[in-house]
Amino acid sequence: MTGRTVLIAGGAGYIGSHAAKSLRAAGHNPVVFDNLSTGHEHAVRWGPLVRGDIRDPHAVRSALREHRPDLVMHFAARIEVGEGERAPAEFYDNNVAGSLNLIRVMMEEGVRSLVFSSTCAIYGDPERLPLTEEMPKRPVSVYGRTKLMVEQMLEDIAHAEDFRFAALRYFNASGADPEGEIGEEHEPETHLIPNALKAAVGLGGAMRLFGNDYPTPDGTNVRDFVHVSDLADAHSLAADHLVQGGGNLQLNLGVGKGVTVLDVLRAVERAIGRPVPFEIAPRRAGDAVSLYADTTRVSSALAWRPHRSDLDTIVGSAWRFHRKSWGL
Ligand SMILES: NC(=O)c1ccc[n+]([C@@H]2O[C@H](COP(=O)([O-])OP(=O)(O)OC[C@H]3O[C@@H](n4cnc5c(N)ncnc54)[C@H](O)[C@@H]3O)[C@@H](O)[C@H]2O)c1
């Protein structure tokens, strides 16, 4: 189905901008709604930008009235875990109150489908791996708790009202658009791959690895890296599902393969042909030892298959983007 209008809250950010590009490529009409608090105007290239805050009912209402979207994709959030610990009220306000406001105004305006950016951080430190959707949700950060609260709100609202949602629980979003037009530009950047690339080209100091004494193959944390364009595909599939009348979804979105932090540094070294200087720092409170997804549910519910998520492809795409954006 083409020609659908999709309001992308947070579409000027890393993942939302890739979703916009992929929607446009599939013949849809993305409209970005973003307060540019962490997003970038230059990343809005595939549809109009409405500057506004999801906490502002008037701004949300006027965007919905003007553009009449078929559904909303909701990426808008504060995401830096450490900032959440320092400023929890700000995180609850932005992520929870903001989401509630967005959903209420959507319902008042007759827009009844939402794809929501959730996270594997809602699980906390799991007892077993791979992580299935039914496992206990015990987030160990304010950030993770804000996302779990929104999922709970969505469950309750969808149960009581004519409203449907897909909550996609991303594991580690990574990589960049294969054409290198957009990529990861967080400030501060806390994510592993851009920081390893920075360290390798001498733009930052040595990488700090938080702990090398975990019970994992090489002592460093294990994570599940999924290419941002594969995530964008999953959003389009989830949107098709909702628009065609499918039921609510809560899905893990990883590739189901755990790689260690040191595996990632080696991939960076292969991509750019230089060593990544690093130093070992103490373990960080709240870091789960290992996280990787059981992907059974997402493969059957959406027939989603990642095509670009092997580690070398992810790192290669990130490097092509950063090399250009850093003028190297
Ligand atoms: N990056 C990851 O690895 C990852 C993993 C799991 C989940 N997520 C979730 O995916 C979503 C997108 O993450 P990202 O990495 O693209 O982050 P990002 O910071 O690049 O993008 C977030 C966007 O939301 C906008 N925004 C924030 N608060 C807003 C508000 N109140 N009103 C309007 N716009 C607002 C920002 O300006 C930004 O453009 C987030 O919800 C995040 O929690 C990300």
The ligand as an SDF file (V2000), in Angstrom:
LIG
                    3D

 44 48  0  0  0  0  0  0  0  0999 V2000
   19.4540    4.5200   19.5740 N   0  0  0  0  0  0  0  0  0  0  0  0
   19.1850    3.3140   20.0970 C   0  0  0  0  0  0  0  0  0  0  0  0
   20.0290    2.3970   20.1020 O   0  0  0  0  0  0  0  0  0  0  0  0
   17.8250    3.0380   20.6860 C   0  0  0  0  0  0  0  0  0  0  0  0
   17.6080    1.7890   21.3000 C   0  0  0  0  0  0  0  0  0  0  0  0
   16.3530    1.5110   21.8390 C   0  0  0  0  0  0  0  0  0  0  0  0
   15.3270    2.4450   21.7360 C   0  0  0  0  0  0  0  0  0  0  0  0
   15.5670    3.6630   21.1480 N   0  0  0  0  0  0  0  0  0  0  0  0
   14.4540    4.6210   21.0750 C   0  0  0  0  0  0  0  0  0  0  0  0
   14.3390    5.0610   19.7350 O   0  0  0  0  0  0  0  0  0  0  0  0
   13.8820    6.4160   19.6960 C   0  0  0  0  0  0  0  0  0  0  0  0
   14.7890    7.2250   18.7990 C   0  0  0  0  0  0  0  0  0  0  0  0
   16.1230    7.1730   19.3030 O   0  0  0  0  0  0  0  0  0  0  0  0
   17.2890    7.9330   18.5610 P   0  0  0  0  0  0  0  0  0  0  0  0
   18.5440    7.2090   18.8300 O   0  0  0  0  0  0  0  0  0  0  0  0
   16.8900    8.2260   17.1600 O   0  0  0  0  0  0  0  0  0  0  0  0
   17.3160    9.3090   19.4080 O   0  0  0  0  0  0  0  0  0  0  0  0
   17.5020   10.8140   18.9080 P   0  0  0  0  0  0  0  0  0  0  0  0
   17.7970   11.6370   20.1190 O   0  0  0  0  0  0  0  0  0  0  0  0
   18.4390   10.8870   17.7620 O   0  0  0  0  0  0  0  0  0  0  0  0
   16.0350   11.1640   18.3700 O   0  0  0  0  0  0  0  0  0  0  0  0
   14.9790   11.5740   19.1990 C   0  0  0  0  0  0  0  0  0  0  0  0
   14.2490   12.7010   18.4650 C   0  0  0  0  0  0  0  0  0  0  0  0
   13.1230   13.0930   19.2400 O   0  0  0  0  0  0  0  0  0  0  0  0
   13.0690   14.5180   19.3080 C   0  0  0  0  0  0  0  0  0  0  0  0
   12.3590   14.8430   20.5570 N   0  0  0  0  0  0  0  0  0  0  0  0
   12.7220   14.5250   21.8270 C   0  0  0  0  0  0  0  0  0  0  0  0
   11.8090   14.9860   22.6970 N   0  0  0  0  0  0  0  0  0  0  0  0
   10.8380   15.5940   21.9710 C   0  0  0  0  0  0  0  0  0  0  0  0
    9.6250   16.2500   22.3010 C   0  0  0  0  0  0  0  0  0  0  0  0
    9.2530   16.4190   23.5800 N   0  0  0  0  0  0  0  0  0  0  0  0
    8.8550   16.7230   21.3000 N   0  0  0  0  0  0  0  0  0  0  0  0
    9.2340   16.5830   20.0080 C   0  0  0  0  0  0  0  0  0  0  0  0
   10.3850   15.9860   19.6260 N   0  0  0  0  0  0  0  0  0  0  0  0
   11.1760   15.4900   20.6050 C   0  0  0  0  0  0  0  0  0  0  0  0
   14.5140   14.9570   19.2920 C   0  0  0  0  0  0  0  0  0  0  0  0
   14.7040   16.2920   18.8830 O   0  0  0  0  0  0  0  0  0  0  0  0
   15.1030   13.9540   18.2950 C   0  0  0  0  0  0  0  0  0  0  0  0
   14.9870   14.4170   16.9700 O   0  0  0  0  0  0  0  0  0  0  0  0
   13.8360    6.8820   21.1400 C   0  0  0  0  0  0  0  0  0  0  0  0
   12.5050    6.8270   21.5920 O   0  0  0  0  0  0  0  0  0  0  0  0
   14.7060    5.8740   21.8750 C   0  0  0  0  0  0  0  0  0  0  0  0
   14.2880    5.7180   23.2010 O   0  0  0  0  0  0  0  0  0  0  0  0
   16.7940    3.9690   20.6340 C   0  0  0  0  0  0  0  0  0  0  0  0
  1  2  1  0
  2  3  2  0
  2  4  1  0
  4  5  1  0
  4 44  2  0
  5  6  2  0
  6  7  1  0
  7  8  2  0
  8  9  1  0
  8 44  1  0
  9 10  1  0
  9 42  1  0
 10 11  1  0
 11 12  1  0
 11 40  1  0
 12 13  1  0
 13 14  1  0
 14 15  2  0
 14 16  1  0
 14 17  1  0
 17 18  1  0
 18 19  2  0
 18 20  1  0
 18 21  1  0
 21 22  1  0
 22 23  1  0
 23 24  1  0
 23 38  1  0
 24 25  1  0
 25 26  1  0
 25 36  1  0
 26 27  1  0
 26 35  1  0
 27 28  2  0
 28 29  1  0
 29 30  1  0
 29 35  2  0
 30 31  1  0
 30 32  2  0
 32 33  1  0
 33 34  2  0
 34 35  1  0
 36 37  1  0
 36 38  1  0
 38 39  1  0
 40 41  1  0
 40 42  1  0
 42 43  1  0
M  CHG  2   8   1  16  -1
M  END
$$$$
